[in-house]
Structure formats: C-alpha cells, structure tokens
Amino acid sequence: MEQSNKSGFNSKLGVILAAAGSAIGLGNIWKFQYEAGQYETI
C-alpha cells in the first residue's frame, strides 16, 4: 500500500477556522482603505 503525500485539511474545524481567518483578514484590508480615505488631509 502506498501512502499519499497530498496535503490538506484533516478536519472540518480546520476548514472553518481557515475560512474565518481569511474573511477577517480581507475585512481588515478593506477597513484600512476606508479609514485612511476618511481622514485624508492634503
């Protein structure tokens, strides 16, 4: 029997945590752009 070297998630919890972390990270990127634009001074 040959072992597979395929990497991936081992549980549903890992998938959920990765998705949540990605969503939070993207939200922070967009929020930074918005906040920087709100307080822009020339």
Full PDB file with SEQRES, HELIX, SHEET, SSBOND, CRYST1, ORIGX, SCALE, CONECT and MASTER records, all heavy atoms in Angstrom:
SEQRES   1 A   42  MET GLU GLN SER ASN LYS SER GLY PHE ASN SER LYS LEU          
SEQRES   2 A   42  GLY VAL ILE LEU ALA ALA ALA GLY SER ALA ILE GLY LEU          
SEQRES   3 A   42  GLY ASN ILE TRP LYS PHE GLN TYR GLU ALA GLY GLN TYR          
SEQRES   4 A   42  GLU THR ILE                                                  
HELIX    1 AA1 LYS A   12  GLN A   38  1                                  27    
CRYST1    1.000    1.000    1.000  90.00  90.00  90.00 P 1           1          
ORIGX1      1.000000  0.000000  0.000000        0.00000                         
ORIGX2      0.000000  1.000000  0.000000        0.00000                         
ORIGX3      0.000000  0.000000  1.000000        0.00000                         
SCALE1      1.000000  0.000000  0.000000        0.00000                         
SCALE2      0.000000  1.000000  0.000000        0.00000                         
SCALE3      0.000000  0.000000  1.000000        0.00000                         
ATOM      1  N   MET A   1       0.844  -1.177   0.000  1.00  0.00           N  
ATOM      2  CA  MET A   1       0.000   0.000   0.000  1.00  0.00           C  
ATOM      3  C   MET A   1       0.894   1.247   0.000  1.00  0.00           C  
ATOM      4  O   MET A   1       1.812   1.348   0.781  1.00  0.00           O  
ATOM      5  CB  MET A   1      -0.911  -0.018   1.231  1.00  0.00           C  
ATOM      6  CG  MET A   1      -1.966   1.054   1.155  1.00  0.00           C  
ATOM      7  SD  MET A   1      -2.897   1.244   2.672  1.00  0.00           S  
ATOM      8  CE  MET A   1      -4.127   0.006   2.507  1.00  0.00           C  
ATOM      9  N   GLU A   2       0.570   2.188  -0.848  1.00  0.00           N  
ATOM     10  CA  GLU A   2       1.389   3.389  -0.988  1.00  0.00           C  
ATOM     11  C   GLU A   2       0.733   4.561  -0.265  1.00  0.00           C  
ATOM     12  O   GLU A   2      -0.477   4.752  -0.349  1.00  0.00           O  
ATOM     13  CB  GLU A   2       1.527   3.721  -2.476  1.00  0.00           C  
ATOM     14  CG  GLU A   2       2.527   4.794  -2.765  1.00  0.00           C  
ATOM     15  CD  GLU A   2       2.681   4.992  -4.263  1.00  0.00           C  
ATOM     16  OE1 GLU A   2       2.774   3.986  -4.979  1.00  0.00           O  
ATOM     17  OE2 GLU A   2       2.681   6.147  -4.680  1.00  0.00           O  
ATOM     18  N   GLN A   3       1.537   5.325   0.462  1.00  0.00           N  
ATOM     19  CA  GLN A   3       0.998   6.480   1.173  1.00  0.00           C  
ATOM     20  C   GLN A   3       0.893   7.674   0.243  1.00  0.00           C  
ATOM     21  O   GLN A   3       1.737   7.891  -0.618  1.00  0.00           O  
ATOM     22  CB  GLN A   3       1.901   6.861   2.341  1.00  0.00           C  
ATOM     23  CG  GLN A   3       1.557   6.153   3.613  1.00  0.00           C  
ATOM     24  CD  GLN A   3       2.302   6.784   4.779  1.00  0.00           C  
ATOM     25  OE1 GLN A   3       3.335   7.405   4.602  1.00  0.00           O  
ATOM     26  NE2 GLN A   3       1.777   6.609   5.964  1.00  0.00           N  
ATOM     27  N   SER A   4      -0.141   8.449   0.422  1.00  0.00           N  
ATOM     28  CA  SER A   4      -0.348   9.659  -0.370  1.00  0.00           C  
ATOM     29  C   SER A   4       0.325  10.839   0.332  1.00  0.00           C  
ATOM     30  O   SER A   4       0.241  10.975   1.547  1.00  0.00           O  
ATOM     31  CB  SER A   4      -1.850   9.919  -0.498  1.00  0.00           C  
ATOM     32  OG  SER A   4      -2.067  11.176  -1.062  1.00  0.00           O  
ATOM     33  N   ASN A   5       0.982  11.690  -0.430  1.00  0.00           N  
ATOM     34  CA  ASN A   5       1.613  12.883   0.124  1.00  0.00           C  
ATOM     35  C   ASN A   5       0.746  14.116  -0.065  1.00  0.00           C  
ATOM     36  O   ASN A   5       1.227  15.233  -0.015  1.00  0.00           O  
ATOM     37  CB  ASN A   5       2.976  13.115  -0.532  1.00  0.00           C  
ATOM     38  CG  ASN A   5       3.994  12.091  -0.084  1.00  0.00           C  
ATOM     39  OD1 ASN A   5       3.869  11.534   0.995  1.00  0.00           O  
ATOM     40  ND2 ASN A   5       4.988  11.843  -0.909  1.00  0.00           N  
ATOM     41  N   LYS A   6      -0.526  13.896  -0.308  1.00  0.00           N  
ATOM     42  CA  LYS A   6      -1.443  15.007  -0.543  1.00  0.00           C  
ATOM     43  C   LYS A   6      -1.655  15.792   0.752  1.00  0.00           C  
ATOM     44  O   LYS A   6      -1.969  15.212   1.786  1.00  0.00           O  
ATOM     45  CB  LYS A   6      -2.771  14.464  -1.062  1.00  0.00           C  
ATOM     46  CG  LYS A   6      -3.700  15.531  -1.548  1.00  0.00           C  
ATOM     47  CD  LYS A   6      -4.834  14.963  -2.372  1.00  0.00           C  
ATOM     48  CE  LYS A   6      -5.850  14.288  -1.491  1.00  0.00           C  
ATOM     49  NZ  LYS A   6      -7.062  13.924  -2.212  1.00  0.00           N  
ATOM     50  N   SER A   7      -1.464  17.095   0.689  1.00  0.00           N  
ATOM     51  CA  SER A   7      -1.690  17.906   1.882  1.00  0.00           C  
ATOM     52  C   SER A   7      -3.095  18.494   1.829  1.00  0.00           C  
ATOM     53  O   SER A   7      -3.652  18.710   0.766  1.00  0.00           O  
ATOM     54  CB  SER A   7      -0.660  19.025   1.975  1.00  0.00           C  
ATOM     55  OG  SER A   7      -0.800  19.896   0.886  1.00  0.00           O  
ATOM     56  N   GLY A   8      -3.642  18.747   2.972  1.00  0.00           N  
ATOM     57  CA  GLY A   8      -4.982  19.310   3.040  1.00  0.00           C  
ATOM     58  C   GLY A   8      -5.435  19.401   4.479  1.00  0.00           C  
ATOM     59  O   GLY A   8      -4.654  19.188   5.412  1.00  0.00           O  
ATOM     60  N   PHE A   9      -6.701  19.704   4.650  1.00  0.00           N  
ATOM     61  CA  PHE A   9      -7.259  19.828   5.982  1.00  0.00           C  
ATOM     62  C   PHE A   9      -7.624  18.446   6.508  1.00  0.00           C  
ATOM     63  O   PHE A   9      -8.090  17.595   5.774  1.00  0.00           O  
ATOM     64  CB  PHE A   9      -8.504  20.709   5.960  1.00  0.00           C  
ATOM     65  CG  PHE A   9      -8.200  22.139   5.621  1.00  0.00           C  
ATOM     66  CD1 PHE A   9      -8.465  22.641   4.365  1.00  0.00           C  
ATOM     67  CD2 PHE A   9      -7.642  22.979   6.557  1.00  0.00           C  
ATOM     68  CE1 PHE A   9      -8.180  23.947   4.042  1.00  0.00           C  
ATOM     69  CE2 PHE A   9      -7.349  24.292   6.251  1.00  0.00           C  
ATOM     70  CZ  PHE A   9      -7.621  24.777   4.996  1.00  0.00           C  
ATOM     71  N   ASN A  10      -7.415  18.257   7.797  1.00  0.00           N  
ATOM     72  CA  ASN A  10      -7.724  16.972   8.417  1.00  0.00           C  
ATOM     73  C   ASN A  10      -9.089  16.964   9.087  1.00  0.00           C  
ATOM     74  O   ASN A  10      -9.579  15.919   9.463  1.00  0.00           O  
ATOM     75  CB  ASN A  10      -6.659  16.613   9.448  1.00  0.00           C  
ATOM     76  CG  ASN A  10      -5.336  16.324   8.789  1.00  0.00           C  
ATOM     77  OD1 ASN A  10      -5.303  15.819   7.684  1.00  0.00           O  
ATOM     78  ND2 ASN A  10      -4.259  16.645   9.471  1.00  0.00           N  
ATOM     79  N   SER A  11      -9.702  18.139   9.249  1.00  0.00           N  
ATOM     80  CA  SER A  11     -10.988  18.189   9.933  1.00  0.00           C  
ATOM     81  C   SER A  11     -11.818  19.353   9.413  1.00  0.00           C  
ATOM     82  O   SER A  11     -11.304  20.268   8.775  1.00  0.00           O  
ATOM     83  CB  SER A  11     -10.786  18.353  11.442  1.00  0.00           C  
ATOM     84  OG  SER A  11     -10.216  19.622  11.715  1.00  0.00           O  
ATOM     85  N   LYS A  12     -13.107  19.297   9.713  1.00  0.00           N  
ATOM     86  CA  LYS A  12     -13.996  20.403   9.343  1.00  0.00           C  
ATOM     87  C   LYS A  12     -13.622  21.671  10.098  1.00  0.00           C  
ATOM     88  O   LYS A  12     -13.742  22.766   9.568  1.00  0.00           O  
ATOM     89  CB  LYS A  12     -15.443  20.043   9.683  1.00  0.00           C  
ATOM     90  CG  LYS A  12     -16.176  19.313   8.608  1.00  0.00           C  
ATOM     91  CD  LYS A  12     -17.640  19.223   8.980  1.00  0.00           C  
ATOM     92  CE  LYS A  12     -18.354  18.259   8.072  1.00  0.00           C  
ATOM     93  NZ  LYS A  12     -19.755  18.128   8.439  1.00  0.00           N  
ATOM     94  N   LEU A  13     -13.179  21.509  11.333  1.00  0.00           N  
ATOM     95  CA  LEU A  13     -12.808  22.661  12.141  1.00  0.00           C  
ATOM     96  C   LEU A  13     -11.671  23.440  11.483  1.00  0.00           C  
ATOM     97  O   LEU A  13     -11.689  24.671  11.465  1.00  0.00           O  
ATOM     98  CB  LEU A  13     -12.401  22.216  13.547  1.00  0.00           C  
ATOM     99  CG  LEU A  13     -11.981  23.337  14.502  1.00  0.00           C  
ATOM    100  CD1 LEU A  13     -13.134  24.310  14.716  1.00  0.00           C  
ATOM    101  CD2 LEU A  13     -11.523  22.756  15.821  1.00  0.00           C  
ATOM    102  N   GLY A  14     -10.708  22.736  10.912  1.00  0.00           N  
ATOM    103  CA  GLY A  14      -9.609  23.407  10.221  1.00  0.00           C  
ATOM    104  C   GLY A  14     -10.092  24.229   9.049  1.00  0.00           C  
ATOM    105  O   GLY A  14      -9.629  25.345   8.823  1.00  0.00           O  
ATOM    106  N   VAL A  15     -11.035  23.688   8.302  1.00  0.00           N  
ATOM    107  CA  VAL A  15     -11.599  24.413   7.152  1.00  0.00           C  
ATOM    108  C   VAL A  15     -12.342  25.655   7.632  1.00  0.00           C  
ATOM    109  O   VAL A  15     -12.191  26.744   7.077  1.00  0.00           O  
ATOM    110  CB  VAL A  15     -12.542  23.498   6.343  1.00  0.00           C  
ATOM    111  CG1 VAL A  15     -13.239  24.279   5.242  1.00  0.00           C  
ATOM    112  CG2 VAL A  15     -11.774  22.329   5.764  1.00  0.00           C  
ATOM    113  N   ILE A  16     -13.129  25.506   8.676  1.00  0.00           N  
ATOM    114  CA  ILE A  16     -13.907  26.638   9.208  1.00  0.00           C  
ATOM    115  C   ILE A  16     -12.986  27.726   9.730  1.00  0.00           C  
ATOM    116  O   ILE A  16     -13.190  28.916   9.464  1.00  0.00           O  
ATOM    117  CB  ILE A  16     -14.877  26.145  10.307  1.00  0.00           C  
ATOM    118  CG1 ILE A  16     -15.961  25.275   9.670  1.00  0.00           C  
ATOM    119  CG2 ILE A  16     -15.495  27.309  11.061  1.00  0.00           C  
ATOM    120  CD1 ILE A  16     -16.825  24.532  10.658  1.00  0.00           C  
ATOM    121  N   LEU A  17     -11.949  27.341  10.477  1.00  0.00           N  
ATOM    122  CA  LEU A  17     -11.019  28.337  11.016  1.00  0.00           C  
ATOM    123  C   LEU A  17     -10.254  29.053   9.903  1.00  0.00           C  
ATOM    124  O   LEU A  17     -10.033  30.261   9.974  1.00  0.00           O  
ATOM    125  CB  LEU A  17     -10.047  27.675  11.997  1.00  0.00           C  
ATOM    126  CG  LEU A  17     -10.653  27.196  13.306  1.00  0.00           C  
ATOM    127  CD1 LEU A  17      -9.616  26.458  14.133  1.00  0.00           C  
ATOM    128  CD2 LEU A  17     -11.251  28.345  14.088  1.00  0.00           C  
ATOM    129  N   ALA A  18      -9.878  28.314   8.872  1.00  0.00           N  
ATOM    130  CA  ALA A  18      -9.169  28.936   7.751  1.00  0.00           C  
ATOM    131  C   ALA A  18     -10.078  29.916   7.012  1.00  0.00           C  
ATOM    132  O   ALA A  18      -9.651  31.017   6.638  1.00  0.00           O  
ATOM    133  CB  ALA A  18      -8.661  27.867   6.799  1.00  0.00           C  
ATOM    134  N   ALA A  19     -11.328  29.548   6.805  1.00  0.00           N  
ATOM    135  CA  ALA A  19     -12.270  30.431   6.122  1.00  0.00           C  
ATOM    136  C   ALA A  19     -12.540  31.689   6.951  1.00  0.00           C  
ATOM    137  O   ALA A  19     -12.583  32.805   6.413  1.00  0.00           O  
ATOM    138  CB  ALA A  19     -13.573  29.693   5.839  1.00  0.00           C  
ATOM    139  N   ALA A  20     -12.707  31.516   8.243  1.00  0.00           N  
ATOM    140  CA  ALA A  20     -12.956  32.662   9.125  1.00  0.00           C  
ATOM    141  C   ALA A  20     -11.743  33.591   9.154  1.00  0.00           C  
ATOM    142  O   ALA A  20     -11.885  34.812   9.086  1.00  0.00           O  
ATOM    143  CB  ALA A  20     -13.294  32.186  10.529  1.00  0.00           C  
ATOM    144  N   GLY A  21     -10.558  33.019   9.245  1.00  0.00           N  
ATOM    145  CA  GLY A  21      -9.348  33.838   9.252  1.00  0.00           C  
ATOM    146  C   GLY A  21      -9.181  34.611   7.960  1.00  0.00           C  
ATOM    147  O   GLY A  21      -8.785  35.781   7.968  1.00  0.00           O  
ATOM    148  N   SER A  22      -9.510  33.979   6.858  1.00  0.00           N  
ATOM    149  CA  SER A  22      -9.415  34.652   5.562  1.00  0.00           C  
ATOM    150  C   SER A  22     -10.415  35.808   5.482  1.00  0.00           C  
ATOM    151  O   SER A  22     -10.081  36.901   5.022  1.00  0.00           O  
ATOM    152  CB  SER A  22      -9.680  33.648   4.442  1.00  0.00           C  
ATOM    153  OG  SER A  22      -9.666  34.280   3.198  1.00  0.00           O  
ATOM    154  N   ALA A  23     -11.639  35.568   5.920  1.00  0.00           N  
ATOM    155  CA  ALA A  23     -12.667  36.608   5.874  1.00  0.00           C  
ATOM    156  C   ALA A  23     -12.296  37.786   6.771  1.00  0.00           C  
ATOM    157  O   ALA A  23     -12.470  38.947   6.388  1.00  0.00           O  
ATOM    158  CB  ALA A  23     -14.013  36.022   6.300  1.00  0.00           C  
ATOM    159  N   ILE A  24     -11.781  37.501   7.941  1.00  0.00           N  
ATOM    160  CA  ILE A  24     -11.386  38.572   8.865  1.00  0.00           C  
ATOM    161  C   ILE A  24     -10.228  39.368   8.273  1.00  0.00           C  
ATOM    162  O   ILE A  24     -10.221  40.597   8.327  1.00  0.00           O  
ATOM    163  CB  ILE A  24     -11.022  37.988  10.246  1.00  0.00           C  
ATOM    164  CG1 ILE A  24     -12.283  37.455  10.916  1.00  0.00           C  
ATOM    165  CG2 ILE A  24     -10.338  39.033  11.122  1.00  0.00           C  
ATOM    166  CD1 ILE A  24     -12.025  36.624  12.147  1.00  0.00           C  
ATOM    167  N   GLY A  25      -9.273  38.683   7.679  1.00  0.00           N  
ATOM    168  CA  GLY A  25      -8.135  39.367   7.072  1.00  0.00           C  
ATOM    169  C   GLY A  25      -8.558  40.280   5.929  1.00  0.00           C  
ATOM    170  O   GLY A  25      -8.105  41.419   5.821  1.00  0.00           O  
ATOM    171  N   LEU A  26      -9.447  39.786   5.061  1.00  0.00           N  
ATOM    172  CA  LEU A  26      -9.927  40.608   3.949  1.00  0.00           C  
ATOM    173  C   LEU A  26     -10.723  41.798   4.457  1.00  0.00           C  
ATOM    174  O   LEU A  26     -10.615  42.901   3.923  1.00  0.00           O  
ATOM    175  CB  LEU A  26     -10.785  39.771   2.996  1.00  0.00           C  
ATOM    176  CG  LEU A  26     -10.012  38.776   2.140  1.00  0.00           C  
ATOM    177  CD1 LEU A  26     -10.987  37.894   1.371  1.00  0.00           C  
ATOM    178  CD2 LEU A  26      -9.081  39.484   1.187  1.00  0.00           C  
ATOM    179  N   GLY A  27     -11.498  41.589   5.508  1.00  0.00           N  
ATOM    180  CA  GLY A  27     -12.261  42.693   6.095  1.00  0.00           C  
ATOM    181  C   GLY A  27     -11.341  43.772   6.637  1.00  0.00           C  
ATOM    182  O   GLY A  27     -11.607  44.971   6.485  1.00  0.00           O  
ATOM    183  N   ASN A  28     -10.241  43.381   7.262  1.00  0.00           N  
ATOM    184  CA  ASN A  28      -9.297  44.363   7.796  1.00  0.00           C  
ATOM    185  C   ASN A  28      -8.627  45.150   6.683  1.00  0.00           C  
ATOM    186  O   ASN A  28      -8.387  46.357   6.826  1.00  0.00           O  
ATOM    187  CB  ASN A  28      -8.239  43.668   8.652  1.00  0.00           C  
ATOM    188  CG  ASN A  28      -8.797  43.236   9.987  1.00  0.00           C  
ATOM    189  OD1 ASN A  28      -9.784  43.774  10.466  1.00  0.00           O  
ATOM    190  ND2 ASN A  28      -8.165  42.259  10.591  1.00  0.00           N  
ATOM    191  N   ILE A  29      -8.322  44.493   5.568  1.00  0.00           N  
ATOM    192  CA  ILE A  29      -7.705  45.199   4.438  1.00  0.00           C  
ATOM    193  C   ILE A  29      -8.658  46.275   3.911  1.00  0.00           C  
ATOM    194  O   ILE A  29      -8.271  47.421   3.692  1.00  0.00           O  
ATOM    195  CB  ILE A  29      -7.320  44.207   3.324  1.00  0.00           C  
ATOM    196  CG1 ILE A  29      -6.152  43.345   3.788  1.00  0.00           C  
ATOM    197  CG2 ILE A  29      -6.985  44.942   2.030  1.00  0.00           C  
ATOM    198  CD1 ILE A  29      -5.844  42.187   2.866  1.00  0.00           C  
ATOM    199  N   TRP A  30      -9.930  45.920   3.713  1.00  0.00           N  
ATOM    200  CA  TRP A  30     -10.892  46.887   3.191  1.00  0.00           C  
ATOM    201  C   TRP A  30     -11.156  48.000   4.201  1.00  0.00           C  
ATOM    202  O   TRP A  30     -11.315  49.163   3.838  1.00  0.00           O  
ATOM    203  CB  TRP A  30     -12.200  46.195   2.822  1.00  0.00           C  
ATOM    204  CG  TRP A  30     -12.072  45.448   1.526  1.00  0.00           C  
ATOM    205  CD1 TRP A  30     -11.998  44.101   1.380  1.00  0.00           C  
ATOM    206  CD2 TRP A  30     -11.946  46.009   0.224  1.00  0.00           C  
ATOM    207  NE1 TRP A  30     -11.846  43.797   0.059  1.00  0.00           N  
ATOM    208  CE2 TRP A  30     -11.808  44.926  -0.680  1.00  0.00           C  
ATOM    209  CE3 TRP A  30     -11.940  47.306  -0.272  1.00  0.00           C  
ATOM    210  CZ2 TRP A  30     -11.673  45.127  -2.042  1.00  0.00           C  
ATOM    211  CZ3 TRP A  30     -11.802  47.500  -1.639  1.00  0.00           C  
ATOM    212  CH2 TRP A  30     -11.676  46.422  -2.502  1.00  0.00           C  
ATOM    213  N   LYS A  31     -11.204  47.667   5.483  1.00  0.00           N  
ATOM    214  CA  LYS A  31     -11.463  48.686   6.508  1.00  0.00           C  
ATOM    215  C   LYS A  31     -10.319  49.697   6.558  1.00  0.00           C  
ATOM    216  O   LYS A  31     -10.555  50.895   6.710  1.00  0.00           O  
ATOM    217  CB  LYS A  31     -11.640  48.031   7.875  1.00  0.00           C  
ATOM    218  CG  LYS A  31     -11.990  49.045   8.951  1.00  0.00           C  
ATOM    219  CD  LYS A  31     -12.215  48.395  10.281  1.00  0.00           C  
ATOM    220  CE  LYS A  31     -12.527  49.470  11.307  1.00  0.00           C  
ATOM    221  NZ  LYS A  31     -12.631  48.959  12.641  1.00  0.00           N  
ATOM    222  N   PHE A  32      -9.086  49.217   6.417  1.00  0.00           N  
ATOM    223  CA  PHE A  32      -7.947  50.132   6.434  1.00  0.00           C  
ATOM    224  C   PHE A  32      -8.052  51.139   5.293  1.00  0.00           C  
ATOM    225  O   PHE A  32      -7.837  52.333   5.490  1.00  0.00           O  
ATOM    226  CB  PHE A  32      -6.634  49.358   6.332  1.00  0.00           C  
ATOM    227  CG  PHE A  32      -5.442  50.261   6.204  1.00  0.00           C  
ATOM    228  CD1 PHE A  32      -4.949  50.929   7.308  1.00  0.00           C  
ATOM    229  CD2 PHE A  32      -4.845  50.472   4.971  1.00  0.00           C  
ATOM    230  CE1 PHE A  32      -3.870  51.793   7.193  1.00  0.00           C  
ATOM    231  CE2 PHE A  32      -3.764  51.320   4.844  1.00  0.00           C  
ATOM    232  CZ  PHE A  32      -3.277  51.986   5.961  1.00  0.00           C  
ATOM    233  N   GLN A  33      -8.402  50.676   4.102  1.00  0.00           N  
ATOM    234  CA  GLN A  33      -8.539  51.577   2.953  1.00  0.00           C  
ATOM    235  C   GLN A  33      -9.605  52.638   3.230  1.00  0.00           C  
ATOM    236  O   GLN A  33      -9.429  53.816   2.922  1.00  0.00           O  
ATOM    237  CB  GLN A  33      -8.932  50.781   1.701  1.00  0.00           C  
ATOM    238  CG  GLN A  33      -7.984  49.687   1.330  1.00  0.00           C  
ATOM    239  CD  GLN A  33      -6.719  50.205   0.701  1.00  0.00           C  
ATOM    240  OE1 GLN A  33      -6.694  51.281   0.145  1.00  0.00           O  
ATOM    241  NE2 GLN A  33      -5.671  49.428   0.786  1.00  0.00           N  
ATOM    242  N   TYR A  34     -10.722  52.216   3.797  1.00  0.00           N  
ATOM    243  CA  TYR A  34     -11.823  53.129   4.097  1.00  0.00           C  
ATOM    244  C   TYR A  34     -11.416  54.156   5.145  1.00  0.00           C  
ATOM    245  O   TYR A  34     -11.644  55.352   4.981  1.00  0.00           O  
ATOM    246  CB  TYR A  34     -13.034  52.319   4.574  1.00  0.00           C  
ATOM    247  CG  TYR A  34     -14.173  53.171   5.044  1.00  0.00           C  
ATOM    248  CD1 TYR A  34     -14.994  53.818   4.128  1.00  0.00           C  
ATOM    249  CD2 TYR A  34     -14.429  53.331   6.401  1.00  0.00           C  
ATOM    250  CE1 TYR A  34     -16.049  54.606   4.559  1.00  0.00           C  
ATOM    251  CE2 TYR A  34     -15.475  54.115   6.842  1.00  0.00           C  
ATOM    252  CZ  TYR A  34     -16.283  54.751   5.908  1.00  0.00           C  
ATOM    253  OH  TYR A  34     -17.317  55.541   6.339  1.00  0.00           O  
ATOM    254  N   GLU A  35     -10.796  53.682   6.225  1.00  0.00           N  
ATOM    255  CA  GLU A  35     -10.384  54.590   7.298  1.00  0.00           C  
ATOM    256  C   GLU A  35      -9.327  55.579   6.811  1.00  0.00           C  
ATOM    257  O   GLU A  35      -9.368  56.754   7.169  1.00  0.00           O  
ATOM    258  CB  GLU A  35      -9.827  53.788   8.488  1.00  0.00           C  
ATOM    259  CG  GLU A  35     -10.846  52.944   9.200  1.00  0.00           C  
ATOM    260  CD  GLU A  35     -11.829  53.744  10.024  1.00  0.00           C  
ATOM    261  OE1 GLU A  35     -11.446  54.818  10.519  1.00  0.00           O  
ATOM    262  OE2 GLU A  35     -12.972  53.293  10.178  1.00  0.00           O  
ATOM    263  N   ALA A  36      -8.395  55.115   6.021  1.00  0.00           N  
ATOM    264  CA  ALA A  36      -7.356  56.004   5.507  1.00  0.00           C  
ATOM    265  C   ALA A  36      -7.965  57.090   4.618  1.00  0.00           C  
ATOM    266  O   ALA A  36      -7.553  58.244   4.653  1.00  0.00           O  
ATOM    267  CB  ALA A  36      -6.314  55.208   4.728  1.00  0.00           C  
ATOM    268  N   GLY A  37      -8.972  56.731   3.840  1.00  0.00           N  
ATOM    269  CA  GLY A  37      -9.642  57.703   2.977  1.00  0.00           C  
ATOM    270  C   GLY A  37     -10.479  58.704   3.739  1.00  0.00           C  
ATOM    271  O   GLY A  37     -10.626  59.864   3.340  1.00  0.00           O  
ATOM    272  N   GLN A  38     -11.048  58.294   4.865  1.00  0.00           N  
ATOM    273  CA  GLN A  38     -11.906  59.177   5.658  1.00  0.00           C  
ATOM    274  C   GLN A  38     -11.115  60.328   6.280  1.00  0.00           C  
ATOM    275  O   GLN A  38     -11.622  61.433   6.384  1.00  0.00           O  
ATOM    276  CB  GLN A  38     -12.577  58.375   6.783  1.00  0.00           C  
ATOM    277  CG  GLN A  38     -13.686  57.483   6.321  1.00  0.00           C  
ATOM    278  CD  GLN A  38     -14.898  58.274   5.858  1.00  0.00           C  
ATOM    279  OE1 GLN A  38     -15.204  59.340   6.391  1.00  0.00           O  
ATOM    280  NE2 GLN A  38     -15.582  57.743   4.875  1.00  0.00           N  
ATOM    281  N   TYR A  39      -9.901  60.072   6.691  1.00  0.00           N  
ATOM    282  CA  TYR A  39      -9.123  61.065   7.429  1.00  0.00           C  
ATOM    283  C   TYR A  39      -7.966  61.613   6.614  1.00  0.00           C  
ATOM    284  O   TYR A  39      -6.994  62.089   7.158  1.00  0.00           O  
ATOM    285  CB  TYR A  39      -8.622  60.454   8.735  1.00  0.00           C  
ATOM    286  CG  TYR A  39      -9.762  59.970   9.596  1.00  0.00           C  
ATOM    287  CD1 TYR A  39     -10.029  58.617   9.748  1.00  0.00           C  
ATOM    288  CD2 TYR A  39     -10.602  60.885  10.229  1.00  0.00           C  
ATOM    289  CE1 TYR A  39     -11.091  58.184  10.528  1.00  0.00           C  
ATOM    290  CE2 TYR A  39     -11.660  60.461  11.007  1.00  0.00           C  
ATOM    291  CZ  TYR A  39     -11.900  59.103  11.137  1.00  0.00           C  
ATOM    292  OH  TYR A  39     -12.945  58.688  11.906  1.00  0.00           O  
ATOM    293  N   GLU A  40      -8.113  61.566   5.301  1.00  0.00           N  
ATOM    294  CA  GLU A  40      -7.044  62.057   4.423  1.00  0.00           C  
ATOM    295  C   GLU A  40      -6.987  63.594   4.489  1.00  0.00           C  
ATOM    296  O   GLU A  40      -8.000  64.268   4.382  1.00  0.00           O  
ATOM    297  CB  GLU A  40      -7.333  61.615   2.996  1.00  0.00           C  
ATOM    298  CG  GLU A  40      -6.286  62.069   2.023  1.00  0.00           C  
ATOM    299  CD  GLU A  40      -6.627  61.635   0.607  1.00  0.00           C  
ATOM    300  OE1 GLU A  40      -7.632  60.944   0.418  1.00  0.00           O  
ATOM    301  OE2 GLU A  40      -5.887  62.026  -0.282  1.00  0.00           O  
ATOM    302  N   THR A  41      -5.797  64.110   4.693  1.00  0.00           N  
ATOM    303  CA  THR A  41      -5.602  65.559   4.672  1.00  0.00           C  
ATOM    304  C   THR A  41      -4.548  65.868   3.632  1.00  0.00           C  
ATOM    305  O   THR A  41      -3.554  65.162   3.479  1.00  0.00           O  
ATOM    306  CB  THR A  41      -5.140  66.088   6.043  1.00  0.00           C  
ATOM    307  OG1 THR A  41      -3.954  65.427   6.406  1.00  0.00           O  
ATOM    308  CG2 THR A  41      -6.211  65.859   7.088  1.00  0.00           C  
ATOM    309  N   ILE A  42      -4.775  66.946   2.918  1.00  0.00           N  
ATOM    310  CA  ILE A  42      -3.833  67.312   1.853  1.00  0.00           C  
ATOM    311  C   ILE A  42      -2.949  68.453   2.306  1.00  0.00           C  
ATOM    312  O   ILE A  42      -3.317  69.356   2.938  1.00  0.00           O  
ATOM    313  CB  ILE A  42      -4.591  67.692   0.554  1.00  0.00           C  
ATOM    314  CG1 ILE A  42      -5.372  66.475   0.091  1.00  0.00           C  
ATOM    315  CG2 ILE A  42      -3.638  68.163  -0.505  1.00  0.00           C  
ATOM    316  CD1 ILE A  42      -6.262  66.738  -1.090  1.00  0.00           C  
TER     317      ILE A  42                                                      
MASTER        0    0    0    1    0    0    0    6  316    1    0    4          
END                                                                             
